[in-house]
Amino acid sequence: MTAHGGEAEVRAATDADIDPILALWGQAGMPADTDEARDDLARTRAHDTGLVLVAELDERVVGTVTGSWDGRRGWIMRLAVEPPARRRGVASALVAEVEARLRARGATQVNLLVFAENRDALAFWRECGYRSMAPVVLLTRRVDDPSA
Ligand SMILES: CC(C)(COP(=O)(O)OP(=O)(O)OC[C@H]1O[C@@H](n2cnc3c(N)ncnc32)[C@H](O)[C@@H]1OP(=O)(O)O)[C@@H](O)C(=O)NCCC(=O)NCCS
């Protein structure tokens, strides 16, 4: 299924989109150039192929987003649009489609995390209707390394 949002066409990623997605992550400063990033993407797609999306402009992949559904909440991650394609509604189209897919899985609320200094992203998410909750602290720990 392909969705049209403005000029962009949004669809589920295929195997052929893996390298373009990793390139978009890299351009957006997200970890991308490692086997772990490639494995993460493969695992996410294996879990639910319909929630890793790409957006095309002129038949070229210029944006991507990943959704996840944990049975209670929807989450949006890894939203990235290549710099020359920004401010043309690509991210808005990706978000509209991933929200629709999360809703179809049962989500009534969608959360996401943004670095506080990422002003561009905060402005974008505000425009999409997302609001900050009371300050929360993100805690994390690697559980694949007992010494960590
Ligand atoms: C944030 C990002 C995904 C936005 O992508 P985009 O395709 O340019 O977004 P859209 O064109 O759909 O923007 C929709 C609206 O959001 C707001 N917006 C988007 N980028 C903005 C920016 N840099 N500054 C202020 N407002 C912005 C505007 O209101 C915009 O509408 P307008 O262009 O008519 O003014 C893109 O800048 C990006 O990839 N950044 C690097 C990666 C990143 O930070 N990802 C988010 C991690 S949480």
Ligand as a Chemical Component Dictionary entry (heavy atoms), coordinates in Angstrom:
data_LIG
# 
_chem_comp.id                   LIG 
_chem_comp.type                 NON-POLYMER 
_chem_comp.pdbx_formal_charge   0 
_chem_comp.three_letter_code    LIG 
# 
loop_
_chem_comp_atom.comp_id 
_chem_comp_atom.atom_id 
_chem_comp_atom.alt_atom_id 
_chem_comp_atom.type_symbol 
_chem_comp_atom.charge 
_chem_comp_atom.model_Cartn_x 
_chem_comp_atom.model_Cartn_y 
_chem_comp_atom.model_Cartn_z 
_chem_comp_atom.pdbx_ordinal 
LIG C1  C1  C 0 12.862 17.136 11.584 1  
LIG C2  C2  C 0 12.748 16.648 10.124 2  
LIG C3  C3  C 0 12.417 15.163 10.122 3  
LIG C4  C4  C 0 11.613 17.454 9.427  4  
LIG O1  O1  O 0 11.466 16.939 8.113  5  
LIG P1  P1  P 0 10.729 17.780 6.928  6  
LIG O2  O2  O 0 10.388 16.823 5.846  7  
LIG O3  O3  O 0 11.559 18.955 6.586  8  
LIG O4  O4  O 0 9.395  18.273 7.664  9  
LIG P2  P2  P 0 8.064  18.855 6.957  10 
LIG O5  O5  O 0 8.408  19.479 5.634  11 
LIG O6  O6  O 0 7.018  17.800 6.954  12 
LIG O7  O7  O 0 7.684  20.004 8.013  13 
LIG C5  C5  C 0 6.341  20.255 8.433  14 
LIG C6  C6  C 0 6.318  21.480 9.307  15 
LIG O8  O8  O 0 7.110  21.261 10.510 16 
LIG C7  C7  C 0 7.782  22.477 10.869 17 
LIG N1  N1  N 0 9.232  22.325 10.678 18 
LIG C8  C8  C 0 9.896  21.355 10.020 19 
LIG N2  N2  N 0 11.242 21.546 10.077 20 
LIG C9  C9  C 0 11.407 22.686 10.772 21 
LIG C10 C10 C 0 12.565 23.432 11.155 22 
LIG N3  N3  N 0 13.799 23.025 10.807 23 
LIG N4  N4  N 0 12.390 24.569 11.871 24 
LIG C11 C11 C 0 11.153 24.997 12.204 25 
LIG N5  N5  N 0 10.002 24.330 11.872 26 
LIG C12 C12 C 0 10.136 23.198 11.162 27 
LIG C13 C13 C 0 7.253  23.552 9.906  28 
LIG O9  O9  O 0 6.064  24.093 10.476 29 
LIG C14 C14 C 0 6.920  22.713 8.671  30 
LIG O10 O10 O 0 5.968  23.332 7.819  31 
LIG P3  P3  P 0 6.456  24.476 6.764  32 
LIG O11 O11 O 0 7.634  23.930 6.022  33 
LIG O12 O12 O 0 5.237  24.669 5.889  34 
LIG O13 O13 O 0 6.802  25.678 7.592  35 
LIG C15 C15 C 0 14.066 16.924 9.336  36 
LIG O14 O14 O 0 14.516 18.254 9.576  37 
LIG C16 C16 C 0 15.199 15.965 9.699  38 
LIG O15 O15 O 0 15.355 14.900 9.102  39 
LIG N6  N6  N 0 16.040 16.368 10.686 40 
LIG C17 C17 C 0 17.178 15.522 11.101 41 
LIG C18 C18 C 0 16.740 14.269 11.824 42 
LIG C19 C19 C 0 15.893 14.533 13.052 43 
LIG O16 O16 O 0 16.133 15.459 13.824 44 
LIG N7  N7  N 0 14.869 13.680 13.211 45 
LIG C20 C20 C 0 13.941 13.758 14.294 46 
LIG C21 C21 C 0 14.442 12.974 15.443 47 
LIG S1  S1  S 0 13.206 12.951 16.735 48 
# 
loop_
_chem_comp_bond.comp_id 
_chem_comp_bond.atom_id_1 
_chem_comp_bond.atom_id_2 
_chem_comp_bond.value_order 
_chem_comp_bond.pdbx_ordinal 
LIG C1  C2  SING 1  
LIG C2  C3  SING 2  
LIG C2  C4  SING 3  
LIG C2  C15 SING 4  
LIG C4  O1  SING 5  
LIG O1  P1  SING 6  
LIG P1  O2  DOUB 7  
LIG P1  O3  SING 8  
LIG P1  O4  SING 9  
LIG O4  P2  SING 10 
LIG P2  O5  DOUB 11 
LIG P2  O6  SING 12 
LIG P2  O7  SING 13 
LIG O7  C5  SING 14 
LIG C5  C6  SING 15 
LIG C6  O8  SING 16 
LIG C6  C14 SING 17 
LIG O8  C7  SING 18 
LIG C7  N1  SING 19 
LIG C7  C13 SING 20 
LIG N1  C8  SING 21 
LIG N1  C12 SING 22 
LIG C8  N2  DOUB 23 
LIG N2  C9  SING 24 
LIG C9  C10 SING 25 
LIG C9  C12 DOUB 26 
LIG C10 N3  SING 27 
LIG C10 N4  DOUB 28 
LIG N4  C11 SING 29 
LIG C11 N5  DOUB 30 
LIG N5  C12 SING 31 
LIG C13 O9  SING 32 
LIG C13 C14 SING 33 
LIG C14 O10 SING 34 
LIG O10 P3  SING 35 
LIG P3  O11 DOUB 36 
LIG P3  O12 SING 37 
LIG P3  O13 SING 38 
LIG C15 O14 SING 39 
LIG C15 C16 SING 40 
LIG C16 O15 DOUB 41 
LIG C16 N6  SING 42 
LIG N6  C17 SING 43 
LIG C17 C18 SING 44 
LIG C18 C19 SING 45 
LIG C19 O16 DOUB 46 
LIG C19 N7  SING 47 
LIG N7  C20 SING 48 
LIG C20 C21 SING 49 
LIG C21 S1  SING 50 
# 
